[in-house]
């Protein structure tokens, strides 16, 4: 009889535990909301530097595009206001080597010069980083290698740029990143398209920008 009583008691306790488990609601750990990155709506300036290489094919009427390699270094001042970049003014030095030879043993000469450009654009937050799209125009003066005659021409500019903040003592707010600048140049009877890959640095001027 004692054994039967103990068995009934054990069965009662097991049923009570099962019922309690069934009624218990599963709990999930609370997750903190992901912060949304915003910029101050006030205007602020920053200074930028960039350097890199490019693929710069040239062509002319009756001539197929011929590839060439080049490099570029530039400096800029940029005005930001929230997500907008109302003004991006830059000056750069560039050099493009001679193109490859075509089947008739023709090629475009190497040339080098300087460029002044003005662009505007918009930047998108990517965590604490930013992705900016810029577009505008430029004025360049260049000369062919080994020749003293310089020519001036206009070009269309564009750029996709990614910057991320870095912590460097003495340089608060500094950002480093990469960009893909593109340019289409009207060089007299020749046309040159340039697409590059650059390393970039940006330093805020004046008061520190609000993150």
Secondary structure in CASP SS format (residue, H / E / C, confidence):
PFRMAT SS
TARGET T0000
AUTHOR 0000-0000-0000
METHOD secondary structure of the structure
MODEL  1
X C 1.00
X H 1.00
X H 1.00
X H 1.00
X H 1.00
X H 1.00
X H 1.00
X H 1.00
X H 1.00
X H 1.00
X H 1.00
X H 1.00
X H 1.00
X H 1.00
X H 1.00
X H 1.00
X H 1.00
X H 1.00
X H 1.00
X H 1.00
X H 1.00
X H 1.00
X H 1.00
X C 1.00
X C 1.00
X C 1.00
X C 1.00
X C 1.00
X C 1.00
X C 1.00
X C 1.00
X C 1.00
X C 1.00
X C 1.00
X C 1.00
X C 1.00
X C 1.00
X C 1.00
X C 1.00
X C 1.00
X C 1.00
X C 1.00
X E 1.00
X E 1.00
X E 1.00
X E 1.00
X E 1.00
X E 1.00
X E 1.00
X E 1.00
X E 1.00
X E 1.00
X E 1.00
X E 1.00
X E 1.00
X C 1.00
X C 1.00
X E 1.00
X E 1.00
X E 1.00
X C 1.00
X C 1.00
X E 1.00
X E 1.00
X E 1.00
X E 1.00
X C 1.00
X C 1.00
X E 1.00
X E 1.00
X E 1.00
X E 1.00
X E 1.00
X E 1.00
X E 1.00
X E 1.00
X E 1.00
X E 1.00
X E 1.00
X E 1.00
X E 1.00
X C 1.00
X C 1.00
X E 1.00
X E 1.00
X E 1.00
X E 1.00
X E 1.00
X E 1.00
X E 1.00
X E 1.00
X E 1.00
X E 1.00
X E 1.00
X E 1.00
X E 1.00
X C 1.00
X C 1.00
X C 1.00
X C 1.00
X C 1.00
X C 1.00
X C 1.00
X C 1.00
X C 1.00
X C 1.00
X C 1.00
X C 1.00
X C 1.00
X C 1.00
X E 1.00
X E 1.00
X E 1.00
X E 1.00
X E 1.00
X E 1.00
X E 1.00
X E 1.00
X E 1.00
X E 1.00
X E 1.00
X E 1.00
X E 1.00
X E 1.00
X E 1.00
X E 1.00
X C 1.00
X C 1.00
X E 1.00
X E 1.00
X E 1.00
X E 1.00
X E 1.00
X E 1.00
X E 1.00
X E 1.00
X E 1.00
X E 1.00
X E 1.00
X E 1.00
X E 1.00
X E 1.00
X E 1.00
X E 1.00
X C 1.00
X C 1.00
X C 1.00
X C 1.00
X C 1.00
X E 1.00
X E 1.00
X E 1.00
X E 1.00
X E 1.00
X E 1.00
X E 1.00
X E 1.00
X E 1.00
X E 1.00
X E 1.00
X E 1.00
X E 1.00
X E 1.00
X E 1.00
X E 1.00
X C 1.00
X C 1.00
X C 1.00
X C 1.00
X C 1.00
X C 1.00
X C 1.00
X C 1.00
X C 1.00
X E 1.00
X E 1.00
X E 1.00
X E 1.00
X E 1.00
X E 1.00
X E 1.00
X E 1.00
X E 1.00
X E 1.00
X E 1.00
X E 1.00
X E 1.00
X C 1.00
X C 1.00
X E 1.00
X E 1.00
X E 1.00
X E 1.00
X E 1.00
X E 1.00
X E 1.00
X E 1.00
X E 1.00
X E 1.00
X E 1.00
X E 1.00
X E 1.00
X E 1.00
X E 1.00
X E 1.00
X C 1.00
X C 1.00
X C 1.00
X C 1.00
X C 1.00
X C 1.00
END
